[in-house]
Amino acid sequence: MMRGLFILLLMLSVIAASVFAAHIPPLWEGFTVSVAGMIVAIWGLRKSNREKRQQSGENENPLRAFEQLVSGTFDLVQRFLNIDQWQKQTIDTLEDQTEQLTTKMAQIHPALVETLGMKKFVSVILPFARAERLFNRALSAATDGYFDEARNSLRESLPFWQETQDLLNQIKNMDETLWQR
């Protein structure tokens, strides 16, 4: 309920700010109040999201969860590159890991943005997205029986998994407290 009110406040504040700023001459008092309304709405939404996560039991540290997801997938990719003859079990494991990647990212995405801030989140998510795309491409190729293409895609994904891990380590070294929340 409160979330809906904060969303409504945000929408009304944006509209009001636009109207006040577009007026000739601009009505700065109204614009300022509208911007204050936006700030309150965003604060309320963030607080609402935090409370929602706490109530649903999603109290795990999003950075730690993301780090484990990336390192687990990186290890899996390296292991698959050493397999000479791929079996049905290999493809099933790829499918399971893809599902885990997608599901876990959907769960931790908002908390990850909130914890890291948008700039750091974007710097980490870009190589992750490239690696994930290549991982999905490998799954698709393996499912269709193109195992050489699958291996090539996995091989191409390795530097991006490594880059994601390196960026997470840099962030960890800059601010260890993010991992302790």
FENBEL-V765023 format. One record per pair of residues at least 12 apart in sequence whose C-alpha atoms are under 6 Angstrom apart, sorted by the first residue. I is the first residue (numbers start at 1). J is the second residue. If there is no record, write none. Layout:
I&J, I&J
This chain:
6&41, 9&41, 10&38, 10&41, 13&34, 13&37, 13&38, 16&34, 17&31, 17&34, 62&108, 62&112, 74&161, 124&164, 127&160, 127&164, 128&164, 131&157, 131&160, 131&161, 134&153, 134&157, 135&154, 138&150, 138&153
